[in-house]
C-alpha cells in the first residue's frame, strides 16, 4: 500500500514536470516565430522606406507595420539589419543596406 502511494506521487510529479516543460517549449517557439515574422515585416518596410539615407522614427515604423511602438523598438534593437542613428538623426532607425548606399 505504501509503495502505491509513492508510485502515484512519482508518476504525478513526472507528468506535471513534462507538462510544464512542454508548455514552456511551445511558448518559447511561438515567441521566436512571432519575433521572426514581425522582424521580417519591419525590415522589409525599412528597406523600402529608408532609401537615400532617410531615417525613420519608431512611430512611423509602428504606424506602417501595424505594431506598437514598444514592439518596434524591441525588434529594431534586436535586428542586425536595422541600424540606430546616433548622429544628427539620433533615435531614428534605418535599414543598414539602404542607409549605407551611396548610389541612391
C-alpha positions as CSV (number, residue, x, y, z in Angstrom):
1,X,0.0,0.0,0.0
2,X,2.8,2.4,0.8
3,X,4.6,1.7,-2.4
4,X,1.4,2.5,-4.4
5,X,1.2,5.9,-2.9
6,X,4.8,6.7,-3.7
7,X,4.4,5.4,-7.2
8,X,1.4,7.7,-7.6
9,X,3.4,10.7,-6.3
10,X,6.3,9.9,-8.7
11,X,4.0,9.5,-11.7
12,X,2.1,12.7,-10.9
13,X,5.3,14.7,-10.4
14,X,6.8,13.3,-13.6
15,X,3.6,14.1,-15.6
16,X,3.5,17.6,-14.2
17,X,7.1,18.3,-15.0
18,X,6.7,17.0,-18.5
19,X,3.5,19.1,-19.0
20,X,5.4,22.2,-17.7
21,X,8.3,21.7,-20.0
22,X,6.0,21.2,-22.9
23,X,4.2,24.5,-22.2
24,X,7.5,26.3,-21.8
25,X,8.9,24.9,-25.1
26,X,5.7,25.8,-27.0
27,X,5.6,29.3,-25.7
28,X,9.3,29.8,-26.5
29,X,8.8,28.6,-30.1
30,X,5.7,30.8,-30.5
31,X,7.7,33.8,-29.3
32,X,10.6,33.1,-31.7
33,X,8.3,32.6,-34.7
34,X,6.3,35.8,-33.9
35,X,9.6,37.8,-33.5
36,X,10.9,36.5,-36.8
37,X,7.6,37.2,-38.7
38,X,7.3,40.8,-37.3
39,X,11.0,41.5,-37.7
40,X,10.8,40.5,-41.4
41,X,7.9,42.9,-41.8
42,X,9.8,45.8,-40.1
43,X,13.0,45.0,-42.1
44,X,11.1,44.9,-45.4
45,X,9.3,48.2,-44.7
46,X,12.5,49.9,-43.7
47,X,14.5,48.6,-46.7
48,X,12.0,50.3,-49.0
49,X,11.3,53.4,-47.0
50,X,14.8,54.4,-45.8
51,X,16.3,54.7,-49.3
52,X,18.6,57.6,-49.9
53,X,19.8,57.8,-46.4
54,X,16.4,58.5,-44.8
55,X,16.0,57.6,-41.2
56,X,12.6,56.6,-39.9
57,X,11.1,57.2,-36.4
58,X,9.8,54.4,-34.3
59,X,6.3,55.9,-34.5
60,X,6.4,55.9,-38.4
61,X,7.5,52.3,-38.5
62,X,4.9,51.2,-35.9
63,X,2.2,53.0,-37.9
64,X,3.0,51.4,-41.2
65,X,3.7,47.9,-39.9
66,X,0.7,47.9,-37.5
67,X,2.8,47.2,-34.4
68,X,3.1,49.1,-31.2
69,X,6.0,51.5,-30.7
70,X,7.4,49.4,-27.9
71,X,7.3,46.3,-30.1
72,X,9.1,48.1,-32.9
73,X,11.7,49.5,-30.6
74,X,12.4,46.0,-29.3
75,X,12.5,44.4,-32.8
76,X,14.7,47.1,-34.2
77,X,17.2,46.8,-31.3
78,X,17.4,43.0,-31.9
79,X,17.8,43.1,-35.7
80,X,21.2,43.1,-37.2
81,X,19.7,44.6,-40.4
82,X,18.4,47.7,-38.7
83,X,20.7,50.5,-37.6
84,X,20.0,53.1,-34.9
85,X,21.1,56.7,-35.8
86,X,23.4,58.2,-33.2
87,X,24.3,61.4,-35.0
88,X,22.2,64.2,-36.3
89,X,19.1,62.0,-36.5
90,X,19.6,60.5,-33.0
91,X,16.9,58.0,-32.0
92,X,15.8,57.2,-35.6
93,X,16.1,53.8,-37.4
94,X,17.3,52.9,-40.8
95,X,17.9,49.7,-42.8
96,X,21.7,49.1,-43.0
97,X,21.7,48.3,-46.7
98,X,19.6,51.4,-47.6
99,X,21.5,53.8,-45.3
100,X,24.9,52.8,-46.3
101,X,24.3,53.0,-50.1
102,X,25.9,55.9,-51.8
103,X,24.3,55.4,-55.2
104,X,20.8,56.4,-54.1
